[in-house]
Amino acid sequence: PLAGDVDVAGLALTEGEARIEAAMRPFDQTVRVTIIVAQPNGQRATVIGAVTTPGRHTVVPGMRLADLFALSGGGLSMEDSDGLAVPMSDLAGARLVRGGQVLPVSLVLAIMGDPRHNVRLRPGDHLYVPPAVHALVSVLGEVHAARVMPFRPGLRLTLALALAGGPTRDADHAEIIVVRGDHAAPQVYV
């Protein structure tokens, strides 16, 4: 009431405190002001894409990128017919946008706690987590249950064969081939 209205809109908390202190100096030379945000309306970051809970989330002081990702419920996954979790979010392709510019940070490294990538958030930040576009693996031929399955990092030929029920007794183990790449120019491995 002594200083009247003091405009602090758009300022950081410490800058707002300093402005109010300056307005109070004529009345108290040793004044100290602390601003505490009771309702952080407008202090939000947006998460969109392949996360459990997309939307606008409240940014609290000290909040980091990994915190926002966790607050959004993390990445999506689905269970395939074998009960294995298949990630549906491309964490490596995630982008943090601030003021219309993509920040050079990695969500994967932020989740692992790398402080260079687990940056502090600012109100108005946008996190986009794209859906994972999985390559499909087809297991065909003399197997018990020919099938198409999503590619998972670390998937080995032996696991793909096992998930397809394994080779039948008529299968020729010397003729197992892996075909990779574009249909126009495939790479064939025996």
C-alpha positions as CSV (number, residue, x, y, z in Angstrom):
1,P,0.0,0.0,0.0
2,L,2.8,2.5,0.7
3,A,4.5,2.1,-2.7
4,G,1.3,1.8,-4.8
5,D,1.1,-0.4,-7.8
6,V,4.4,-1.7,-9.0
7,D,4.5,-3.3,-12.5
8,V,6.3,-6.6,-12.3
9,A,4.6,-8.4,-15.3
10,G,7.0,-10.5,-17.4
11,L,9.9,-10.1,-14.9
12,A,11.8,-12.9,-13.2
13,L,11.0,-13.2,-9.5
14,T,14.3,-11.6,-8.4
15,E,13.8,-8.7,-10.8
16,G,10.3,-8.2,-9.5
17,E,11.6,-8.2,-5.9
18,A,14.2,-5.6,-6.8
19,R,11.6,-3.3,-8.4
20,I,9.3,-3.5,-5.4
21,E,12.3,-2.9,-3.0
22,A,13.2,0.2,-5.0
23,A,9.6,1.5,-4.8
24,M,9.7,0.9,-1.0
25,R,13.1,2.6,-0.3
26,P,11.6,6.0,0.4
27,F,9.6,4.4,3.3
28,D,12.2,1.9,4.6
29,Q,15.9,2.0,3.7
30,T,16.5,-1.7,4.7
31,V,13.5,-3.2,3.1
32,R,13.7,-6.8,1.8
33,V,11.0,-8.2,-0.5
34,T,10.3,-11.8,-1.3
35,I,7.8,-12.8,-3.9
36,I,6.1,-16.1,-3.6
37,V,3.9,-17.3,-6.5
38,A,0.7,-18.6,-4.9
39,Q,-1.1,-19.6,-8.1
40,P,1.2,-20.1,-11.1
41,N,-1.5,-19.3,-13.6
42,G,0.2,-18.7,-16.9
43,Q,3.4,-20.4,-15.7
44,R,2.9,-23.5,-17.9
45,A,4.8,-25.6,-20.4
46,T,3.2,-27.7,-23.1
47,V,3.9,-31.3,-23.8
48,I,2.4,-32.7,-27.0
49,G,2.9,-35.9,-29.0
50,A,3.4,-39.5,-27.9
51,V,3.2,-39.2,-24.1
52,T,0.7,-40.6,-21.6
53,T,-0.7,-37.2,-20.6
54,P,-0.2,-34.5,-23.2
55,G,-1.3,-31.0,-22.3
56,R,-0.3,-27.9,-20.4
57,H,1.6,-28.5,-17.1
58,T,2.5,-26.1,-14.4
59,V,6.1,-25.0,-14.3
60,V,7.4,-24.6,-10.8
61,P,10.7,-22.9,-9.9
62,G,13.7,-25.3,-10.4
63,M,11.7,-27.6,-12.7
64,R,13.8,-29.4,-15.4
65,L,13.1,-31.1,-18.7
66,A,13.1,-34.6,-17.2
67,D,10.6,-33.4,-14.6
68,L,8.2,-32.2,-17.3
69,F,8.5,-35.5,-19.2
70,A,7.8,-37.4,-16.0
71,L,4.8,-35.1,-15.2
72,S,3.4,-35.9,-18.6
73,G,3.4,-39.6,-17.7
74,G,6.5,-40.5,-19.8
75,G,6.5,-42.1,-23.2
76,L,3.9,-44.4,-24.6
77,S,4.3,-48.1,-24.9
78,M,2.1,-51.0,-26.0
79,E,2.2,-54.7,-25.3
80,D,2.6,-57.0,-28.3
81,S,1.1,-60.4,-28.6
82,D,4.0,-61.9,-26.6
83,G,3.5,-59.6,-23.7
84,L,6.7,-57.6,-24.5
85,A,6.5,-53.8,-24.1
86,V,7.1,-52.0,-27.4
87,P,8.0,-48.3,-27.0
88,M,5.7,-46.0,-29.0
89,S,7.6,-42.8,-28.4
90,D,10.7,-41.6,-30.2
91,L,12.6,-40.1,-27.3
92,A,15.6,-39.5,-29.4
93,G,13.6,-37.4,-31.8
94,A,12.0,-35.2,-29.0
95,R,12.4,-31.5,-29.3
96,L,12.2,-28.7,-26.7
97,V,11.1,-25.4,-28.3
98,R,11.6,-22.1,-26.5
99,G,10.6,-18.8,-28.1
100,G,10.1,-20.5,-31.4
101,Q,13.7,-21.9,-31.4
102,V,14.6,-25.6,-30.9
103,L,17.1,-25.9,-28.1
104,P,20.0,-28.3,-28.7
105,V,19.1,-30.7,-25.9
106,S,18.5,-34.5,-25.9
107,L,15.5,-35.8,-23.9
108,V,17.2,-39.2,-23.6
109,L,20.3,-37.6,-22.0
110,A,18.1,-35.3,-19.8
111,I,16.2,-38.4,-18.5
112,M,19.6,-40.0,-17.7
113,G,20.4,-36.8,-15.6
114,D,23.0,-35.1,-17.8
115,P,22.8,-31.5,-16.5
116,R,23.8,-30.0,-19.9
117,H,20.6,-31.5,-21.4
118,N,18.3,-31.6,-18.4
119,V,17.8,-27.8,-18.6
120,R,15.6,-25.7,-16.4
121,L,12.2,-25.0,-17.9
122,R,10.7,-21.6,-18.6
123,P,7.0,-20.8,-18.9
124,G,5.9,-21.1,-22.5
125,D,8.3,-24.0,-23.3
126,H,7.0,-26.7,-25.6
127,L,8.1,-30.3,-25.6
128,Y,7.3,-32.4,-28.6
129,V,7.7,-36.2,-28.4
130,P,7.1,-37.7,-31.8
131,P,5.6,-41.2,-32.2
132,A,8.1,-43.9,-32.9
133,V,7.9,-45.1,-36.5
134,H,9.1,-48.7,-36.0
135,A,10.5,-50.7,-38.8
136,L,8.7,-54.0,-39.0
137,V,10.4,-57.4,-38.9
138,S,8.8,-60.2,-40.9
139,V,9.7,-63.8,-40.0
140,L,8.5,-66.0,-42.9
141,G,9.1,-69.5,-44.2
142,E,9.5,-72.7,-42.3
143,V,8.7,-71.4,-38.8
144,H,5.9,-72.5,-36.5
145,A,4.1,-69.1,-36.4
146,A,5.1,-66.8,-39.2
147,R,4.6,-63.2,-38.1
148,V,5.3,-59.5,-38.4
149,M,6.7,-57.8,-35.3
150,P,7.9,-54.3,-34.4
151,F,11.7,-53.8,-34.5
152,R,13.2,-53.3,-31.0
153,P,16.7,-52.1,-30.4
154,G,18.8,-55.2,-29.6
155,L,16.5,-57.6,-31.4
156,R,18.6,-60.6,-32.6
157,L,17.9,-63.2,-35.2
158,T,17.6,-65.9,-32.6
159,L,15.0,-63.9,-30.6
160,A,13.0,-63.2,-33.8
161,L,13.0,-66.9,-34.7
162,A,12.0,-67.8,-31.1
163,L,9.1,-65.3,-31.1
164,A,7.9,-67.0,-34.4
165,G,7.9,-70.3,-32.7
166,G,11.2,-71.5,-34.0
167,P,12.1,-73.3,-37.2
168,T,10.0,-76.3,-38.1
169,R,11.7,-79.7,-38.5
170,D,11.5,-79.3,-42.3
171,A,13.5,-76.0,-42.1
172,D,17.0,-75.8,-43.8
173,H,19.1,-74.1,-41.1
174,A,21.8,-73.4,-43.8
175,E,19.4,-71.2,-45.8
176,I,18.3,-68.7,-43.1
177,I,18.6,-65.3,-44.7
178,V,18.1,-61.7,-43.4
179,V,17.0,-59.1,-45.9
180,R,17.5,-55.5,-44.9
181,G,16.9,-52.1,-46.5
182,D,14.9,-50.7,-49.4
183,H,13.0,-53.1,-51.6
184,A,14.7,-51.6,-54.6
185,A,18.2,-52.4,-53.4
186,P,18.0,-54.9,-50.4
187,Q,21.0,-56.2,-48.5
188,V,20.9,-59.9,-48.2
189,Y,22.8,-61.8,-45.4
190,V,23.0,-65.6,-45.2
